Amino acid sequence: MVKYCIFLLGIFSCIPGVAQSLEFGEASKLSSGINAESEDLMPLLSPDGSTLYFTRVLSSLNTGGQYAGSDAWYSRYDAATGSWSKADNKLKINSNNTEAVIGINAKGDVLYLLSTSATKKTQGIFFARKQGATWSKPELIPMQGLDSQQFLGIFVSPDADVIFISMRGEDSIGEEDLYVSVKNNKGEWSTPKNLGPTINTSGFEISPYLSQDKKQLYFSSNGHGGLGDADIFVSDRLFDSWEAWSVPKNVEKINSKNFDGYFSFYGDSVAYFVSNRSGSSADIYSVKRIKPVREVVTDSRKYLSRAEVQTLGGAVTTVYNFTLASSTLSEKQNQQLMQLAQTFAPKSDIKLHLIAHKSKESTSLEIYQKRLFTILDQLKRGGIAGARITFGIDQNAATSISEEGQVDILFYR
């Protein structure tokens, strides 16, 4: 298993839509000029495609030596020869601590950095500005709530308005979980918030990467099942929320029976990732994206009638009403949901679709999103896999206050 990049101690809708599938060609390992006998991780390509930054662990050539931590390394691409130069770590940003490039701004002249020490609490992240052929001394960006006791991985979006974090926090579900932090209009970062059970599992979720259009979150996990030690997954952002994500999908064309992670995209055409499929050490691979296929998704579900539902599971309540401006269920409603989940959990051929009712007059989607996820989480606790549950918001259905709090549960095959 390759998980130790930073060691500090040692669309769902009721109406038809269009979805875009991701297809990749054959992955190829980058040259020996980049991949060494040590662990090479966290590949990030500069916006102009000329420089590949990555992190090297357990290398005797690192600034602090083989066991001092990690260094940020880079390689230049030669368009004339179509090859990468021999990697170098002669960057001012490196020290005897653990350093990694965790983001690059859109112009390519600002690097976001992680610099940690086994003896000091992590106070935030850093940034360095390009100065000619080198970089300025890193400056601190304060952040609260970074748990640096074990593994810590971070990705900063190019415009630096959202940060995704992999760490084991006090509210983590299992091992490392994914968290999100957003910047307010004062330039302050929010306390990292756990992305919840749709993304996080009892295993680990690491190496987050947000697509350039901010619609997909890629990460590596050993808790969602898959082909090997850990696989790369992708989840779609829902409702323009940083906390609502679709059930993760395995990027099967890339994954192997070994560890796969640290995925990043360049120009939506070439992806880089890390795998130990060819040996014991982690190497950096590239893979080209095949021209995307557009596929029309239609609602071909065969919904069950209320009588059919009751025949299968007895008297089960299928409509849940929330009080005004609330996303909390009563104890009785939670018990009913648990009964429903336990009844239908063994019936794997039956899926559930949740619909929250919203009137045209209501402007905010947040309360409806929270209601859907409240029911989703309770159903998952009762044993129904998240992949069997879809959901959406009917924005024209509610005509009264009581309907404003209504969520329907439909069953289909």
ABEGO torsion letter per residue (X at the ends): XBABABBABXXBBABBBBBBBBBBBBBBBBBAAABBABBBBGBBBBAAGABBBBBBBGBAABAAEAAAEBBBBBBBBBAAAGBBBBBBABBAABBABBBBBAEBBAAGABBBBBBBBAABBBAEBBBBBBBEABBBBBBBBBBBGBBAABBBBBBBBAAGABBBBBBBBAABABBBBBBBBBBBAAGBBBBBBBAEAAABBABBBBGBBBBAAGABBBBBBAAAEEABABBBBBBBBBGGBAABBBBBBBBAAABBABBBBGBBBBGGABBBBBBAAAEABBBBBBBBBBBBBBBBBBBABBBBBAAAAAAAAEBBBABBBBBBGBABBBAAAAAAAAAAAAAAAABAABBBBBBBBBBAABABAAAAAAAAAAAAAAAAAAGBBAAABBBBBBAAABABAAAAABBBBBBBX
